Amino acid sequence: MRQTMTLAALAIGSSWSVQAAQAQVAVGGSIGTTGGSIEAQTQITPTIQLRGGYNYFEYGVDDTYDDIAYDGDLDLTTWGAFVDFRPFSNSFIVTAGAYFGDKGLKLSATPTQNVEIGNQTFTPAQVGTLKAEASLEDTAPFVGVGWDTTFQGSGPGMGFKFIVGAMFTGSPDVSMTSTGGTLSSDSNFQAQLAIEEQNLQDDIDDYEIYPVVQAGLTWSF
């Protein structure tokens, strides 16, 4: 029995040593709906690899919500961590993980004509400047599929990666303020602003899933 256990331990140790010897690392870059990305990845078994990276994405927004024209920025700059699985031991991957960091939409509007705030109409002087923020969850789960030729050759070299999936950002948490207007501290105006905040919340509540499409190159060592 002791000899059998010793042989089993040697076999397991040998297997781990082979996998460690086969382990590779790679770096890469990609572009897509998450902006520009840089990543590092490692293959821990022939069918499983780990990836981590940084995505920079800021996009200017010019849109109308509840009949008020806003401009601002959408910021999806994040860190990401993922596990890729190769179910057929080839370049096809199923991937899952999460994007981390502050994400959200910042909007600003300075009306030049009368606008309806809540259930009442106000002049530009009364309104001043409207500022709205829609904050997303700090952790956004991700699932996707793709094609990744990294680690699929006989040795170090260039690879190609293409991934499509969904980032689950959750329902945005909206806040709205008004500054510089003659009614900025008026209780009735603040009550109407709260209604307007809820209207904006209702407008963007459906945007809980962000589509992810990425294409890039990698270099394995």
CORSULCOR-V656408 format. One record per backbone hydrogen bond with DSSP energy under -0.5 kcal/mol. CO is the residue of the C=O (numbers start at 1). NH is the residue of the N-H. If there is no record, write none. Layout:
[[CO,NH] [CO,NH]]
This chain:
[[1,5] [2,6] [3,7] [4,8] [5,9] [6,10] [7,11] [8,12] [9,13] [10,14] [11,15] [12,16] [13,17] [14,18] [15,19] [16,20] [17,21] [18,22] [19,23] [24,43] [25,221] [26,41] [27,219] [28,39] [29,217] [30,37] [31,215] [32,35] [35,32] [36,56] [37,30] [38,54] [39,28] [40,52] [41,26] [42,44] [42,50] [43,24] [45,48] [47,86] [48,44] [48,45] [49,84] [50,42] [51,82] [52,40] [53,80] [54,38] [55,57] [55,78] [56,36] [57,76] [59,74] [61,72] [63,70] [65,68] [68,65] [68,70] [70,63] [71,108] [72,61] [73,75] [73,106] [74,59] [74,76] [75,104] [78,55] [79,100] [80,53] [81,98] [82,51] [83,96] [84,49] [85,87] [85,94] [86,89] [91,148] [93,146] [94,85] [95,144] [96,83] [97,142] [98,81] [99,140] [100,79] [103,136] [104,75] [105,134] [106,73] [107,132] [108,71] [109,111] [109,130] [115,117] [115,122] [116,118] [117,119] [117,120] [120,117] [122,115] [123,127] [124,128] [125,182] [126,183] [129,179] [130,109] [131,177] [132,107] [133,135] [133,175] [134,105] [135,173] [138,101] [138,140] [139,141] [140,99] [141,168] [142,97] [143,166] [144,95] [145,164] [146,93] [147,162] [149,152] [157,220] [159,218] [160,149] [161,216] [162,147] [163,214] [164,145] [165,212] [166,143] [166,168] [167,169] [167,210] [168,141] [169,137] [172,174] [173,135] [175,133] [177,131] [179,129] [181,184] [183,186] [186,190] [187,191] [188,192] [189,193] [190,194] [191,195] [192,196] [193,197] [194,198] [195,199] [196,200] [197,201] [198,202] [199,203] [200,204] [201,205] [204,207] [206,208] [208,169] [208,170] [209,211] [210,167] [211,213] [212,165] [213,33] [214,163] [215,31] [216,161] [217,29] [218,159] [219,27] [220,157]]
